[in-house]
């Protein structure tokens, strides 16, 4: 599983999501096309996927040139977007650049909840759904990313049913549990207790299998033990990245940042999955504490004291 390198074009955005893991008051220097080309040049040969992000990258006129240059250098390119600025013509233009896929922020299938979680209005929800379908109709594969928060975790299966009905060509969904970084850390009331997510997540995995939707547990998903018996390790990003690292013998910078931001809790120490999982975000632990509940533990059979 290739690992993403996030290339930010800037922080301008037409949404104002309270769960965003980037602080909106951080000043990112204005990026020129030459700046971005230079960064791409340094990554040649890394086997990373270039994930173009923001803010909202569609607000930047240089986007198409960045995609074309990255493709010229042999990269797979992903666009992180909310899809609200996509129309039929724009989708066609993006297809011509060689864009490989789009990773789309769709935090809810309910217009009112969507509006609350993006600080927009319900009309924007309908624009985003049209944008998703314009992309898939143009032949650009999509991953719909639902950031799971305290506001929207109870309707995971209903979300998948909506996707099947209203975005039928979108075949892959990520359930990204809110990362307690950036604005999301400030809005920590949106951070759910992982234990409350277990049953809705297990039900959603079952629904995804029935509907033929591919469901991945990303780096910001639940710890693997919380969905054991439902999601196979091969559907877990941390497990797949570990295999990739073993093959290459080197931990790429994007994965190093994840490693440094996570920790194993006391409960993780005896979990039978501890070699496949990075634990929880350090800042999550600071907010919620040790909520990890491994279904099976690795126990010492022999007592530590010597037998006389």
N, C-alpha and C positions, 0 to 999 in steps of 0.2 A: 504494500500500500504506500504510494508516494506521499511524502510529507510536504505540507504547504509552507511556502515562504510568503508572508503577507507584505505586499508592496502598497503602501498608502500613497494615494495621489494627493491627499489633503484631508482636512477634517470638516469641510463644508458639507452640510446635509440638509435635506428638506424634511427630515423627521427629527423628533426630539425624544428618543426612547429613554425612559428612566432606567432600563436594564442594560444600557450600553456599557461595555467594559472599557471604554475610552473616556477619559475626563475631557469634557468639552472646553475647559479653560486652559488646557495644555496648548501651547503655541507650536504648531508644526510649521517649519519654514516652507515658504512657497516652493513647490517642486516644479522644476522646469523639465522639459522633455529630455534635455541632455543629462540632467541629474539622474533621472529614472533610467536612461540608457546605460549610464555608468554603473548604477547599482545592478542592473541586469547582467552586464558584462562580467561583474565579479562573481556571479552565481553560475556562470556557464560550466557545465560538467558536474554540477551538484546533484542532478536527478530530482531536484525539488520541483513541485508544482508552483507556479507563480499565481498567487491569489491577489487580484487587484481590488483594493478596498479603499475606504475613506474613514469617516464621512460616506457620502454617496458618490462613487466614482463617475456616474453618468452626468454629474454636474460639471465635469472637467473636459474641455474641448480636446485635450491631448490624448484622451483615453484610447481612441482607435489607433493612433500612431504607436502608443505604448504596446498595445496588443500585437500589432503587426511586427514590431521590432522583436518582441519576446518570441514570437513564432519563428521569425527569421533565425533566432539564436537557438532554436530547437526545444523550446519549453512548451509544456502543456500549460494553458492559461485558463484560470477560473475568474469569473467576475462576481464579486460580492455586492449585492444590490437589493433594494426593496422593490424593484420592478415597477414602481409607480410612474416612472418617466418613460416607460417603454410603450411605443406604438408599433404598428405593423411595419412601417418603414424603418424605424430604428432597429427593430429586431433583425430585419434583412441586412442592414448595414453591419451589424455586429457579426452576423454569420459570415459575411464576406471578409472580415478581418482574420478569420481562422479561430475565433474564440471557441474553446473546447466545451465549457459548460458554465452554468450560472448557479451561484449559491444564494438563495433568496430568503430574505427575512420575512417570514409570515407567522407572526406570533399568535394568531388566533384565527379560527374560521368564523367567529362571530363579529360582525361589523362594529358593534359598540365596544366590545373588549379590545378589538384591534385598535380602535381609535384611542382608547384610554392608554394602551401600552405603547403607542407611537406618538402620542400627543398631537394627533391630527383629527380627522373627522371620518365618519363612516364612508363618505364618498371616496376617500383615498383607498379604502379596502377594495372597493369594486374596481378602481383603476389598477391596483396591484394584481388582482386576479386576471384582468384582461392582459396585463403585461406578461404574466407567467405564461398564458396561453399563446401570446404572440411569439414568445421565445421558443416554446416547444413546437409550434407550427412552423417556425423557421428552421427547425432541425437542430436547435441547441438544447442539449440535455440539461436538466435542472435538478437541483437538490433543494427541497423546501426545508427551511430551518425554523422550527418552532422553539423559541426560547421559553423554557418552562419556568414559570414563576408561581408565587403564592396566589396570583390572580387567575391562572389559567390551567392548573394542573389536573383538574377533575374531569376534563373532557378530551382526553388524548385519543380515545377510540373514535369519538365523534369527529374529531379533526381529520383523521385518516379517511373516514367515510366521505366527508366533504371533499377531500382532495381527489378521491376516486371519481366522484360525481362531477365536480366542477373543473378539475385540472387533470383530465384523464391521461394525458401524455406525461405527466410528472410521475416518475416511477420510484423516486427515492426521497425519504424524509429523515431528517436528523431531529432528535429531541435533545436540544442543548440545554442542560440545566443552567440557570442564570449563574454566571461567574461573578463572585463578589469582588469585582475589581472596577476601577473607574467610577462612573456614575452609579453602577449597580451596588457598589460598596456603600455609597452615600445613602442609597435607597434600600438599605438592608432589610426593611420590612417585606420586600419582595422575595427574599431568599427563603425557600421552603425547607422544611425538615425532610431529609432524604427518606426517612421511614414512611412518611405519608405518601410518597411517590411510588412506593414499591407495587402496590396492587394496581393502581391505574396504569403503570408502565407494563406490568405483566399482561394485563388485559389488552393493552395497545399492541404488544408484540403478537399476541394471538390474532387480533384484528388485521394487522398488517399481513400476516401469513395468509389469512383467508382472502384478502383483497389482492394479493400479489404485489404488494408494495415493499420495497427494500427498506429496512429500518436499521440505522446504524447508531451505536452508542459512541458518541465522539469524546474527545478529551474532556469536554465540559459536560459529559453525561454523568450518569450515576456510577459510583464505584461498582465494579463488576459483580461483587458478592451480593449486591442489593437486587440484582435481577438474575441471579444464578438459576438455572433450570428453565429460563425463558429465552435469554439471548445467549447464543454460543460465543465462546471467546473469539472466534473468527469474525464476529460482527462487532467487536470492540476495538476502537482505534488504538488504545494503548497496547493491546496485545499484538495487533498487526504492526505497529511501529516498532515494537521490540524485536519482532522477527526481521524487519527490514534493517534494523541496526546491527543485528547479529550477522547478517549477510555482508553488510558493508564495513563493519568493524569500527564505525565512527558515529557518534551522536551529533546530528546536525543542530545548528544554532536554534531553530524554532522549537525543536523537541527539548533542548537544554533549558529553554525558558519555562516550558511546562514542568519539567522535572524540578526546577528550582522553586516553582510556585506551589508545589504540592507536598504533602507530607503523609506518612503512615501514622495512624493514630495507635493508641495502645491496643485497641481491639484488632487492628490490622496485624499485629505481631504474630498471632497464632492462626491467622486465616489461611486456608488451604489455597487461596488464589493470590497470595501476596507477591508471588513472583511474576504475575501477569498484570498487576494493577499498581498505579502510582499513589493510591490513597485518595485523600480529599484536598481541596484547595486550602492552603494555610489560613487564608482570611475567612474561609467558610468555617473552619475549626474555631476561629476566634468569635464567630457569630453564634454558631449552633452547638459547638462542642463535639464530643465523640459520639456520633449517632450511628456509626457503622455496626451492623449486626451480621457477622458472617454466618451462613447457614451450616457450615462445617468448619471444624477447627483441627489444626495439626497438634496432636497431643504427644507428650513423651510417654512411651509405654513403660520404660523402666524408671523407677524412682531415682532421684539424684543422689541420695545417700547410699553408701556402699552397703551391700548385704554382708552381715557378719557370719 
